[in-house]
Amino acid sequence: MKAKERTTENKICPLEIAVNSISGKWKIPIVWQMNEGKRRPSEFLRGIAKVDRRVLNQQLKEMENDGIITKETFNELPPRVEYSLTELGEKLVLVLWQLNDWGKLLLEKETLHPETQTL
């Protein structure tokens, strides 16, 4: 089974590149958990509802390739792997906090004007 290739060729729009690098159902929750100090795949599996191990590993690999996280493998038994945010990943966390604040504004708007909600 061939893995789905991400569309990144000939991209020149920084926003499109940024959105593509965090697209994926579990990437933002993974980054959030790393920001809270969780670093091992088993912690992500416990902390994120209904994520499949295979999908988790794929998204971790994509974020590692994009330079958002780093992977450290420890030579011990049983094998242990830990992930951490890179400097680029820490900058992403700052952007996510701003996006969180924007989401609060959207919630306030929905609370004040429920008739403007679309189905």
C-alpha positions in Angstrom: 0.0 0.0 0.0 1.5 3.3 -1.1 1.5 6.1 1.4 -0.4 9.2 0.4 2.0 11.8 -0.9 1.6 15.4 0.3 1.3 18.1 -2.2 4.3 20.4 -1.8 5.8 20.8 -5.2 6.0 24.3 -6.7 4.5 26.0 -3.6 5.5 29.6 -3.3 2.8 31.0 -1.0 4.1 30.9 2.6 0.6 30.6 4.0 -0.1 27.6 1.9 3.1 25.9 3.0 2.4 26.7 6.6 -1.2 25.3 6.5 0.0 22.2 4.6 2.6 21.5 7.3 0.0 21.4 10.1 -2.8 19.9 8.1 -3.8 16.5 9.4 -6.4 15.7 12.1 -3.9 15.1 14.9 -1.0 17.4 14.3 -2.2 20.4 16.3 -3.3 18.1 19.3 0.2 16.5 19.1 1.9 19.9 19.2 -0.3 21.0 22.1 0.6 17.8 24.1 4.3 18.4 23.4 3.9 21.9 24.7 2.5 20.5 27.9 5.5 18.3 28.3 4.3 15.0 26.8 7.0 13.4 24.6 6.4 9.7 24.1 4.1 8.1 21.5 2.2 6.2 24.2 1.4 9.5 25.9 0.0 10.8 22.7 -2.2 7.7 22.3 -3.6 8.1 25.8 -4.1 11.9 25.5 -5.7 12.0 22.0 -9.0 10.3 21.7 -9.4 7.7 18.9 -6.0 8.3 17.2 -4.7 5.2 15.4 -1.1 4.3 16.1 -0.3 4.1 12.4 -1.8 7.5 11.7 0.0 9.0 14.8 3.3 7.6 13.5 2.7 9.1 10.0 1.9 12.5 11.4 4.9 12.5 13.7 7.1 11.6 10.8 5.7 14.4 8.6 6.2 16.9 11.4 9.7 15.7 11.9 10.4 16.0 8.1 9.0 19.6 8.3 11.3 20.5 11.1 8.5 21.0 13.7 9.7 18.2 16.0 12.7 16.1 16.6 12.9 12.4 17.5 15.3 11.0 20.0 15.8 7.2 20.1 17.3 5.7 23.3 19.4 2.6 23.0 17.8 0.6 25.8 15.4 -2.2 26.4 12.6 -1.9 26.0 13.2 0.7 23.2 12.2 4.2 24.0 11.5 7.1 21.7 10.8 10.7 22.7 9.8 13.7 20.6 10.3 17.3 21.3 9.5 20.6 19.7 12.2 22.3 17.7 12.6 26.1 17.7 10.3 26.2 14.7 7.8 24.1 16.6 7.9 26.4 19.6 7.2 29.3 17.2 4.2 27.3 15.9 2.9 27.1 19.5 2.9 30.9 19.7 0.8 31.0 16.5 -1.6 28.4 17.9 -2.1 30.6 21.0 -3.1 33.5 18.7 -5.4 31.2 16.8 -6.9 30.1 20.1 -7.6 33.7 21.0 -9.2 34.2 17.5 -11.4 31.1 18.2 -12.6 32.8 21.4 -13.7 35.7 19.4 -15.7 33.4 17.1 -17.3 31.7 20.2 -18.3 35.1 21.5 -19.8 36.1 18.2 -21.8 32.8 18.1 -23.0 33.4 21.7 -24.1 37.0 21.0 -25.5 36.3 17.5 -26.7 32.7 17.3 -29.0 33.6 14.3 -25.8 34.1 12.1 -24.7 30.5 12.5 -24.9 28.4 9.3 -25.8 24.8 9.2 
